[in-house]
């Protein structure tokens, strides 16, 4: 399977301050064209315990070429011991929107 040009990279955090920090850094450094934020309820097992927490889901609209730089941003700035990093391919989209993403992200 060919690597798509465009992807959505998702991570979560429990802090509004960290949402602003990560989103602003990604857009300012041209690692993402856009970051969308949603409030979610997460149920998960961590270190043998079941947790239920309110979190923020950040969806970074970006290029596949920028993924490694986003991972480095998360490694440097994310507060979680093991932050979620999920990469979802964008298989198609409106040509104008995809061009805007291409123009907004520096590879």
Buried (B, 14 or more C-beta within 10 A) or exposed (E): EEEBEBBBBBBBBEEEEBBEBBBEBBBEBBBBBBBEBEEEEBEEEEEEEEEEEEBBBBBBBBBBBBBEBBBEBBEEEBEBEEBBBEBEBBEEEEEEBBEBBEEBBEE
